[in-house]
Amino acid sequence: MSNNSQKSGFSVVTVILLIMMTALPVLAENSGFVTEEAKPAAIDSASGDKAPLFEAARSGYAPAQVELAKLYEDKNDLESAAYWYEQAAKNNDAEANNKIGRYYLHGLGGKPKDPDTAVKYISTAARLGHADAMTLLGNYCYYLKDYDNALAWLRGAAAKEEPNALYKLGVMYEYGEGVAQDHEKAFNYFKTAAEKDHVDAWINLGIDYLLGRGTSKNYDQANYWISKAANAEKPTAQKILGDIYYSGLGVTANHDTAVYWYEKAVQGGSADARERMGQNRS
């Protein structure tokens, strides 16, 4: 089972800064520039007359600013989108902080590539409870082997059913990284992530069913999840599916079908499949 830790383009110093910032409190800012009665109309107007939406955004109402940013994003006007995301971020909007952080991370919308600024926005989004930002922080902590912080952020994101967080927690329990190794918990995390269409979780779940690890051995379920990942062009799954057909695990053994999947895996860069093909020829 592969451990797919997500490594970043940030320097280690920047990542450490990111972790340190997570301990800082969020300073609440006044964003109530629009009356409660006017807010629904301002947002609903996005599908019709845009004037109330612009008015609400210019007044400093963060949800309207985010909605306007998304409209510009849909039109591929990333500079205007960046402007409104940044305005909403100043009003402590979690999604806006996450979005503008990604803009600075990748140099989008006229923003320079600035990891330090990206870190500030993304960490604020995480402290405000944004699941994607929490997962990113969890993965960076995992990268640094700061497992306590990794678990804290990933569990927070998993509680919001964020698939990447669920998957990474499964990996941590599978290998006993920062926690006692627990195959049953790993299986449950992989299963939940797989049901939310996390492709790597499909592979891990299939392997668990294949080996009876953390659950009862079930070839039908193993073949189902591994086949899904193989058809999604994942070389690791293609190689395993080749093994399944080669050995007849829950299916009728079929050398030709096994070779087909091995060849697909080799095309995708699987060294294990290439080795297996060599063994079959010898």
VEXDO-903000 format. One record per residue (C-alpha): x, y, z. Coordinates in steps of 0.2 Angstrom, whole numbers, plus 5000, padded with zeros to 4 digits. Example, Ala and Ser with C-alpha at 12.3 -4.5 7.8 and 13.67 -1.06 7.14 Angstrom:
<rs>
506249785039 506849955036 
</rs>
This chain:
<rs>
500050005000 500850164995 501050315007 500550464996 501150605007 500850774999 502550874997 502451054994 503551184985 503651285001 505351295010 505451205027 505551375035 503951425027 503051265032 503751285050 503051465050 501351395044 501251275059 501751415071 500451525065 499051405069 499251445087 498851625084 497051685088 495951745075 495551935077 493651965073 493352105062 491652195059 490952135043 489052185046 488952325034 487352255026 485752235036 485152055040 483652085029 484652135014 485851995014 484751855006 484251974992 486052024989 486651844986 485051794976 485351934964 486851844957 485751754945 484751904940 485152094942 486952104948 486752284955 486252224973 487652104973 488952234969 488152354981 488252224995 490052174990 490652364990 489752385007 490952255014 489752105015 490951955014 489751825006 489351944992 491151974989 491451794988 489951764976 490651914965 492351834965 491651674959 490651754945 492351834939 493251674941 491951584930 492251724917 494151684919 494451864925 495551804939 496251984943 494452044948 494151874957 495751894967 495252074971 493552024979 494251864987 495551974996 494252095001 493151955009 494751885017 494952045026 493252015033 493751845040 492851735027 493551565027 493351515009 494051685003 495651665014 495851485007 495551544989 496651704989 498051594998 498051474983 498151624971 499751684980 500351504981 500251484962 500451664956 498651684949 497551834946 499051954945 499751904962 501551854963 502051684969 502251724987 502251564999 502351675015 500751775010 499951615005 500351535021 499551675031 497951665021 497851475021 498251465040 496851585043 495651485033 496051335043 495851425060 494151475053 493651295050 493951285031 494151095028 495251105013 496451225022 496451115037 496850965026 498351065018 498951105036 498750935041 499750865026 501150995029 501250945047 501350755042 502750805030 503750875044 503250715055 502350835067 501050705069 500150785084 499750935074 499450835058 498150725068 497350885075 497050965058 496650805049 495350755062 494550925061 494450915042 493850735043 492450785054 491850895040 492050735028 493450805018 494050655008 495950695007 495950705026 494950545028 496250455017 497750525026 497150475043 496850305035 498750305030 499250355047 498250225056 498850095043 500650125047 500550185065 501150355062 500850465077 499550335083 499450155088 499350055072 497550005070 497049915053 495249925057 495250115060 496250125044 495050025034 493550125041 494450295035 494850215018 493050155016 492350325020 493550415009 493250284995 491350314996 491750504993 492650454977 494450474983 495350364970 496850314981 495650264994 494850144982 496550054980 496950044999 495149985002 495349854989 496949794996 496149785013 494749675006 496049574996 497149535012 495749535025 496649675034 495549775046 494049685039 493449515033 494249455017 493049485002 493749454984 492149524977 492349694986 494249694982 493949674964 492649804963 493649934971 495349894963 494449884946 493750064949 495450124952 496250034937 494950104926 495350274933 497050244925 497950214942 499550104938 499650034955 497849964954 498149904936 499649804942 498549734957 497149684945 498349594934 498949494949 497049454953 496749384936 498449304936 498149214952 496249194950 495749284966 493849284966 493949274947 494349144934 496149144931 496549224914 498249254908 497849364894 496749484905 498249484918 499449534904 498249664898 498249754915 500149724917 500449814901 499249954906 500249974922 501849974913 501250114902 500850214917 502550194924 502350044936 504049964939 503249824949 502149784933 503749784922 504549664934 503049554934 502949544915 504849494915 504449354927 503049294916 504149284901 505549194910 
</rs>
